[in-house]
Amino acid sequence: MAGDLTALMQRLSREVRGVRGALVLGPDGSVLAQAWPEEPAWARAVAGACTALLTQIVPLASEMDLGTPRRFSLHGERGQLVVARTADGLTVGVVAGPAALGGQVRRHLDEVLSRLERA
């Protein structure tokens, strides 16, 4: 399964313009697969940030009666972090630069989620 996950992350990183890298986290926050052209020093921090943000967002969404969050984004001046979660607790994080098109990132991310949920 790890090879399939890595292939999915490599495809996402390769096919979506502006994507700097992507990773899949297990329900416990462990890195199951990742794809970075060159692994940046902050790559491991992305995993921690995704886990920490989900820890805060899931209860907040429940409190607001929004249901289970499927995806959220953090947008900065020079890029974005898009995080999505499968029903069984896998988390996909995508780091994209300013040239990345948000809709394209989300569409490909939805495709990855769909494949993960079918696996």
N, C-alpha and C positions, 0 to 999 in steps of 0.2 A: 504493500500500500504506500509506503514512503516514496518509492520510485514514481508511482502514479501522481502523488501529491507534488513532488518536485517538478515533474513534467508539466503539470497544470500551472505551477507558479512561473516556470520558465516561459511557457507560452504566453501567459498574461503579461509578463515583463517585456517580452519580445514584440507582441502584436499591438500593444497599446502605446501610442506615441507619448513620450514624456514620463512613462512609469520608470521609477528608479529601482524598484524592487518590490517583492511581495513575500509574504510568509503565511504559513498555516500553523495555528496553535491548537493543542489538544485542550480538552475541558479543564485540565489542571494548569494551563498556561505554558506548558512545555512546547518548544518549537519542534514541530513534526516535519516541516519542509520549508525551504526558503529559496529564493532566487534573487541574487543581486549581481549586476555586471561585475562589480568589484565590491565585496562586502565592506560597507562603511563602518567606521568605529562605532557609530550610533545604532547599528542594526539590532543588537540585543536590547537596547533601550526601547526600540519600537515594540518588541514583544511585551515588555513590562508595561509600557504605556497602554497598549491595547487591553491587557488584562485589568489594569487599574481603572481605566475608563469604563469598561464593561461592569466592573464591580460596583461602580457608582451609578451608571445609567440604568441597569436592569431594575434595581429597586425603585428608582425615581420614576421610570416609565410605568411600573406597576402601581405606584402611589397615585400617579396622574391618570390611571385607568386607560393607558394607551396600549396595553398588551405587551407582548415580548418584543423588544427592539430587534429589528433585523439588520439595520445598517445605520451608521452615522459617519459624519465627516468632520474633520478639523481642517479649516482652510487658513493658510497663512499667506503672507506677501509673496513668498517664493515657492509655494507648493501646497500640497494637501496630504492628509492621511485619511484614508477611507477604511473603515472597519465594518465587517459584516459577520454575522453568526448563523450557523446552521441550527436546525431544530435539535440536533443531538449534541450541541455544545462546541463544535469546532469553530474556530475564529479565523478569519482571513483578514490580513492587514495589507494594504497597498499604499506605498509611498510614491507620490507623483509630483513632478515638477510643475512649474507655472505654465508650460506649453501643453500639458495634458488637458484633454477635454473631459470635463467631469461626467458628462452623459456617457461617453465612451468607456470611461473607467467603470462606472456603475453597471453598464450593460454587460461588460466582460466579467465583472465581479459576480453579477447575478448568474451568469452561465457557469462560473466556477462553483458557486453555491449549489446550483441545481445538480451538477455532476457529483459533488460531494454527498449530497443527500440521497442520490440514487445508488451510490457505492455501498 
